Amino acid sequence: MCDLQPTQSPPSSMVLTPPDDNIRIPWGRLISRMNEMDPVDLVSDAVSLGRAEYCDIVIVKNRFPDHIVFHISKEHFVISKQAGGPVFITDLSKNGTFINRQKVGRNNKYVLQNNDIISVGIKDMLIYTYKQMDNFEEKYLPLELQKKYEVGEFLGRGAVGEVRLVYEKTTTKKFAVKKITKGKFNTSRLHDLNHPSKIYSEINILQHLNHPCVISMREIVETEEDVFIILEYMEGGELTSRIEKFHLSEPLVKYYFYQMVLAVKHLHDNNVTHRDLKPENVLLSSNRMDCLLKVSDFGLSKESEDNIMRTMCGTMCYVAPEIIDDRYKEYDNQCDIWSLGVILYYMMSKEFPFNSSDRRSLGLLILRGNFSMVGPKWQNASYPVKDLIRRMLTVNPKERINSRQILQHPWISRDQALQIRVNDLIKSHQKVPDFVEPDVVEPVVVSPDVFDPEPHPKRCRVDGNDETAENTTATNTVSPTLTPPLPTATPHIHPTSNPRKGRLCLPERPTNSPSSSFNSRSPDPRVRSRRLDPHPNASIDLVPK
């Protein structure tokens, strides 16, 4: 029969027996299908079978016919389980491990399921039937999904549901399942996040979006009480963790931010406003720094033909002023641009532009646009990134830069090396035809002379290089061969009562050419952001409408 290590329990259990005061409950059992084999209670995180003496279950030659032992490797397979994860069987043999007479393949894994039959050497040499002691997955997933997926660990909670890791049983590929418990079809509870109308809205959005930087849905199953959405799984976790654990250089911040803008532009082009953009809803494909990003969690998103919305959504630190200011009866997708601006600020400094422990005080800071980019954390930041942040955190949504104009901004448009890197990254993750980047019109010239209220010795060029008479430091250098030529159009200043507050304009373009003008009244980056004080009689709505 099977030989046991000296430290193991009697043959009836075939597992290590811990002291009585530390008994562990088995998570599975191997039921013998041969007289020579004893049942095994699976307690350890990994149990191995083979001819070698170091295996947990040792096949002894004198208990089996030679032609059977001949097919068994020194270490034939390992059954393993991680906390909160499924049970895997890994084939380490030359002659094969079979599950239900199907070969696993050397060094391949298979998710063991309840009542699976294990064969070794040849497919008809049946030795064990696997029994699942914990039937959690039977309670969590509906029957249709139980046939395809094994439930793994808890990943977190989104805006409207719980998210868990699942493994596809045939391939062991990882996916995320979002379980949403449906609310009641009650008009008085229409604003509840789990109201069926909102759930179906999220599903409809996921079904119609198709972009490499937007999370994709694989399938959906609905029961009487719940909706289960199978989504692609992102190994790298949330962007929040990456920001908190590492110092992100400006080029890396730009690398991440550019992908987010591509995703948001795709949403806006399809009349979708996310309304809850924040680092927690931006997922990373891997733990590598140069990884793909995807925007996720559309629980608060809204699809709109006229692109106008009237409900308050989003996390307070990232929420746009027009959402909490009751003077605005409706708002559009420009609220996402504000949230992107907060994310960009946070990535650059690990601080929020608007921060207060008091909700009302925080609302006032947002309404007034009170933020600054001074101090040690901003001393190495280039002029273009500061300028872009100011344009995104403009209080008036009509004057705020939009997603297309962000791609035209010099901080991004002049960095063709960045665009090539991201495009190559996207193509490496796709099995479909090459992703084509959106057309970006000729970049706008942003002259620092226009924005500086007074001359100063240190100048900031649009390519991100800071120059002084004594020292030149390149903070965001772009290869000269990759830098597009500047537009030939000469900007001019409209005269005003104060010549330093002039407006940057370009000569008119043909009517069939996309507009690329910016609101160019941003101040010098060394001074505080310009403010737009709320109307003295305006009240702040800090409760969802």
Steps between C-alpha positions, in 0.01 A plus 500: 500500500603865509798563723483785751764727646589436868340828599168412340195350667389137464408386148132564557548874463824525298559857617705662771315492830541822699478511879153467644496866605564619145281282284441637150183424311562328164418708196471196276519121487641246255273194490687187394391312188757221547540249781868588525424867571368648824285814518680826567365799692653813349611734776837638391524775241671256261495119475727314256484146360781296345767232547746729679522470877457875545148487355206519739340199333768247400424224251680187631626257239414183691133603524441560128569298185820603324320615186301747712792631704693545176254775398535694827760778518710577808273800556193446289261777599435758770160604629512849649269761642563860603290682755185623334596343167399191302663157511762434231657177386837547329628224271875442553522162329635372170219253438218728600239582759141468384185667629185321388723320246620829350876561516608808693846523343841533659542817709140596426240577764137401523232625738373198691125484530277295722478133389790529254671164434881492508700254290878460482728358231217390276150640481335177616710469816248667730637558851294774668176692490534852631236622747461867583442544873417870471201564277532880509503531122169316482346772716670793328469436126188395311507153345575633153821663623595214735550282194758741359668674793650428841463772764818659632588771745310815588630799302292786631181694462414730215240773479214252482630152569747252642790380286672162525768320307388199297694244298383353173499128566624388160787748467562624861486852354407768751193721476314728737133444581292790619195396698226760528198437719205657327289759676129538458332654198376794701495852361553643849835318516608590149826656621615184681815370335361146483171605346438271202494793260854597605623141480366461147652835411845378607453178305388689192805727521741207536342323204543798268849614599799351322835657576833359618503740797145421614422186700313242291212271593513133408153382593206571725259276689189627676303324773189610685705671771843574350686596185843345435736678261818321391772756429862477395736480798779754550797350686653833603209617714392861545695808398461628857738236633759582235488870588528436875785248478726666244626839397372549146727704275339751267562283189332203673211719614457611141515135384209411728306820448512474120332159516229638729431785260466256210244305702304809605498636146354168383228528765415855404501418129235238581288739709604335827601697808674298770420735793718310749852522363760443771818291536302219665311458173812487285646148486848382400560197281815386687750595768738641239536875497445523124168317503162551338232696687126450476214713629243293688195511728219656302251478786449877495544545127226634282426475132336809360400608153516870583797446732327691783444358848323626808601269788790537742755220492863430572743502790523841664874563454464441126159654441469797266367836628202501265372183668487649851406856402121530489527780245571226247178314435677262264852405400677308224806282449731786595464378858723207402771742389502660843539156661788423263663825607478398866649159415787662309568736791493205741740293289746788480497589872327222699274777630151616410457847353191545718520344844307558820362276773183708498270419211363852470846657509612257232204602288593867531859428395373319193250772409767768524770295328736555792818301438869565450801335340786635708741338740760222481267248334447732204843652455603243237165491320509640149305806393278309252368254758413784738330685219296192408390450860380861516302460180336182632423649843328806356184562700284606205432179302453698178853637530645165609712306253332191350632151431595572140681818594696314769646283226592820315671656800880534460569282804360205304489597132870582479603170659474268202727246671231462767228447242709234324567318828134495600387394153750212502384403848137494392578291193690249714182441705272461200415208279299722269627738230738771614360773715501832318562801716250784472585774260658790681504833326799724481618586854430844634793724583487597865739788549607554861526874430123513466440344841776666702371811681854639517842416357722269702841346436381139484301406193302186435487371145205309357716190453535469876862623533577765761767749399704749697800703401722294729349157492277296272314197631295274272204373697303351215725490195360384168731376227546769234430245230161426656397859563253628241563845354323789663201648318587788274202703616606795712288554811394853577360670806162662513539842661334538836504759775792309648746387230629219722156339508475462128344199331701261284342448159595323182392600151169350403506147364282368221153407616565131433806498726459408868544789734815493704476822694534505877379728767840656555439718800683270739742685731865442566562153654689657788192669634175357630223382272252753382175489690138523410317594816149361519210735486446648850146367503589155367453201728710186492318174442709232671230236499431292186210643315 
